[in-house]
Amino acid sequence: MAGRFIVLEGGDGVGKTTHIALLSSWLDAAGISHTVVREPGGTPLGEAIRQVVLNRTDLEFSPEAELLLILAARAALVREVIRPALLRGDTVIGDRFALSTLAYQSFGRGLDLDQVRLAIEVATGGLQPDLYVVLDLPVEESVERGRRDGQDLDRIEQEGEEFRQTIREAYLTLADSEPAVALVSAQGPLEEVQRRVQDLLSARLRGAFVRPTGDTRDVHAEQS
């Protein structure tokens, strides 16, 4: 496909959504066409599933049901939004994708890793990001950030600090074993962390962040 697919990942409270917004502004300033998506969500079906998975704390469902709901939302997102955006040459910036499923539903919920990978393959049609950027933050710091910001906890965030620690360790394991995964420390000032993310993207995907009008200056080099 013509476009690049980049996903920001990490446990709850590490700052994914904030850094995606900053990346979007970075690309806007450079005149680079891009599409931002979030999981679960991004389509009418995906947003309906998001409400069930994250906000319906009155419902109880098994790890298998949770997995299949999330994959149904992903299948719609890939077919309706991500693939069309990549085909028209957009850079797609995702707030979570398949790596989250491995971390949360396999490592976190205990589902068989190989079976989860097969289910992901069906939902995505084999689509894989060019790069996962995992924002890493100690659990106690992510919890404190949430308290400081007065965030309401969704159904998964309410699992507690032990579950969050399991998810952090899952991401660290996946970052060591998956070639398309890179780890970035989310500790420190917001601007410093964002610079780390931009440096990583510019180094790993050199040539992706250039002006589409024939000006081949690297976006990061121009804004450094």
PyMOL commands that set and color helices and strands:
alter all, ss='L'
color gray80, all
select helices_A, chain A and resi 16-29+44-55+63-87+98-108+113-124+139-149+157-159+161-177+190-204+219-223
alter helices_A, ss='H'
color red, helices_A
select strands_A, chain A and resi 5-9+34-38+91-95+131-136+181-185
alter strands_A, ss='S'
color yellow, strands_A
deselect
rebuild
show_as cartoon
